[in-house]
């Protein structure tokens, strides 16, 4: 009961490298994420240097603030983020792994497989159905915003 897992697939009209770079640009999320409809308020990178495996970040959301890191990084085909929510005592309540697998399907088209995995712990397991609903809603908003960001004229 404490695990939520699903995948969303979209085709984006942009080269795979450009799609990957937009997803990996943690500081650039404010440029394409919707201001309304998303839990995310702000994301900031907390480790120095370019984004890569092990890069740390901090999400401010309407549901609370969560730290995270980049758990997988294979430019331009795969990136997986890992975030966690812990109690004030440090006990994990939930953690998630939103990830992206990208495949070029033409010179200007990319298939994006957005896989999300969420694990709840302890008493938070009772909230798994709510987490499932929120996760699917949020991940759909994110992938639709990513797709729409390439549909805008530059």
C-alpha positions, 0 to 999 in steps of 0.5 A: 500500500505504501508504493505509488508508481506510474508512467506518463508518455508524451512526444515533444517537438524538439531535439532530445538534447534540448529536452534533456537540458531543459529538464536538467536545468534546475534553476530554469524551472521558473521559466517554464513551470506553470505559476498555477496548478502546480505544487511547486513554488520554487526550486533551487540548486544547493550544490555548486557546479553544473547539474549532474549525478549527486547535484542537490536541490531544494523544492519549496512547494505548497505541500511543504519543503523538500530536499533532493538530489539527482540520482541518475544522470545520463545526458541526453537520455535519462535523469532521475531526481530523488526527494524526501520528506522527513519529520523533525526527528529525521524519520522518513515520511515519504520519498519520491523518484520522478524520472525521465527517459528520453528517446529521439524519434526524429531530428526534432522530436523526442519521446519522453517517458516520465516515470514516477515512484513514491514510497510512504512510510509509517503513519504516512502510509495511510495517506498513500491514496492522497499521495497517489492522487497528488503525484499523478496530478503534479507529474501530469502538470509538469510533463504538460508544462514541459511539452508546452514550453517547446510549443511557445515561439522563441 
